[in-house]
Amino acid sequence: MAPSSLLDRQRHRESSARSYARRLPVELVHGAGTTVRDRHGNTYLDCLAGAGALALGHHHPVVDEAIRRVLDDGTPLSTLDLPTPVRDRFIDALFDVLPEHLRQGRILFCGPTGADAVEAAVKFARTATARSGVLAFGGAYHGMTQATLALTGRRSAKEPLGPLLADVHHLPFPTTYRSPFGSDGGSSATRLVEWALTDDHSGIPAPAAVIVEPVQGEGGVNPMPTSFGAALRRTTRSTGAMLIADEVQTGLGRTGALWASTHAGLEPDVMVLSKAIGGGLPLAVIVHRDHHDSWKPGAHAGTFRGSAPALAAGAATIREVVRAGLAEHAAEVGDRMLKGLESVSGDDPRVGDIRGRGLMLGVELVAPGRHDSTGVPVPDGQLAATVQREMLSRGVIVEVGGTDDAVVRFLPPLIITADEADQVVDAFGAALRATIR
Ligand SMILES: Cc1ncc(COP(=O)(O)O)c(C=O)c1O
């Protein structure tokens, strides 16, 4: 690569914490809809979509128009939590689409990232319950700040750091393919969480909150079974813990319903939202039931609590996702992609599992012949990285995640067409075939 390349310049000046740029060495200069173009003129189908932030893809006309309007009409760009018409319109748009039980609830704007919102939700639950513990799940991803890392599953990210948020316990997520309980993952995980919350001898003091992703994203695309969601709802209610649904990645149509909590039967007390609800610009909120609001004035603050362009882009995105029926579209195209991925994988023994919901899909790649203690083939992160590179060379950007980063993840904009979905599937099939040694 020429020494003046953007990647070279980045390598010399940005922190070694860079991540995506290592696995996806592209220099992007243009985005339109579902595609991005690099500075050499190569076009890619973008199945990363800003890690799910770009529900409507790049430069959707309604989003661009909404941003342009606030730039042109003199709306103040940043007003802390002072009310403005653009903020009011965003709240209207969001409350119109929230799960029924939260429509009479309250919204808190916090710092603009998903991690900011998770922090706020935990603080909120601790305040409302006057308890401190938080129950989270293996494979969870809630962010990279000190408190959210404590809640996150990936050990390697937190082991070097020493004490993080105290009083956090993890239990197994009800995964079906790779679980400490073997093939009985779902029901055993359900019994365990019920026991942990209700048995006086479980060793875990009654927590302030249980936080959960209705479909784990970074943890390798693990949908939560409804029976688990119902058990969580029942036991948190009976034990006075708040149920927090982290819908930062699943939110707004991604999983084939506007909110993945609905599939999972969660009916959460608190929902944590970011990514798509800002229309691609930084914005994060929590919404919660009205009667839990026990914060004192100023108990949670911050400078960037809703910038005008993000509020406008977010409101436009929410309205467009509903108008265009993009949740239903995600369900249909996602189903087509899932079947396509199954078909191109054939009986390749390196494909361990294909799973997901809507347009949040993953393929777990494994090393056939080598098994973990439950008899499931071990994950093969090296193979996933090679498939990711092969797909990039075929014009498709995908992400990896899960144990050993062995899950190839598909997270395209919700506007992806059936034809484009087929192209993604074909590129995956070709990449898989290209990696047969
Ligand atoms: C479920 C979930 N929660 C929280 C976060 C953290 O969001 P952010 O990266 O904006 O801090 C993410 C990011 O991917 C996420 O997927």
The ligand as a Tripos MOL2 file, in Angstrom:
@<TRIPOS>MOLECULE
LIG
   16    16     1     0     0
SMALL
NO_CHARGES

@<TRIPOS>ATOM
      1 C1        -26.2840   -4.1790   22.8570 C.3       1 LIG1
      2 C2        -25.2790   -3.0650   22.9430 C.ar      1 LIG1
      3 N1        -25.2370   -2.3000   24.0400 N.ar      1 LIG1
      4 C3        -24.3640   -1.2850   24.1530 C.ar      1 LIG1
      5 C4        -23.4710   -1.0070   23.1500 C.ar      1 LIG1
      6 C5        -22.4800    0.0980   23.3210 C.3       1 LIG1
      7 O1        -22.7740    1.1400   22.4600 O.3       1 LIG1
      8 P1        -21.6460    2.2130   22.1280 P.3       1 LIG1
      9 O2        -20.6150    1.5100   21.2940 O.co2     1 LIG1
     10 O3        -22.3590    3.2810   21.3710 O.co2     1 LIG1
     11 O4        -21.0980    2.7020   23.4270 O.co2     1 LIG1
     12 C6        -23.4800   -1.7740   21.9740 C.ar      1 LIG1
     13 C7        -22.5410   -1.5170   20.8840 C.2       1 LIG1
     14 O5        -22.3700   -2.2720   19.9620 O.2       1 LIG1
     15 C8        -24.4170   -2.8440   21.8690 C.ar      1 LIG1
     16 O6        -24.4670   -3.6230   20.7820 O.3       1 LIG1
@<TRIPOS>BOND
     1     1     2 1
     2     2     3 ar
     3     2    15 ar
     4     3     4 ar
     5     4     5 ar
     6     5     6 1
     7     5    12 ar
     8     6     7 1
     9     7     8 1
    10     8     9 2
    11     8    10 1
    12     8    11 1
    13    12    13 1
    14    12    15 ar
    15    13    14 2
    16    15    16 1
@<TRIPOS>SUBSTRUCTURE
     1 LIG1         1 GROUP 0 **** ****
